[in-house]
Amino acid sequence: MLVIGALAAMFVLFTFILPLLATLLKVALLVAVVGVIVFIAVRVMSGSGSSSSQ
């Protein structure tokens, strides 16, 4: 009976935690992509500004 309860608890945990982890992973990936795009945009903007002064 204890094993069945533990399995049920693990099943509930995984059914709730796995989609949550997948969502967090998607959010983290989105933040990383946006961060890289912003970083490249800033580099290009500052690069074009500093290249005219050099």
Residue pairs with C-beta under 8 A, 6 or more apart in sequence:
none
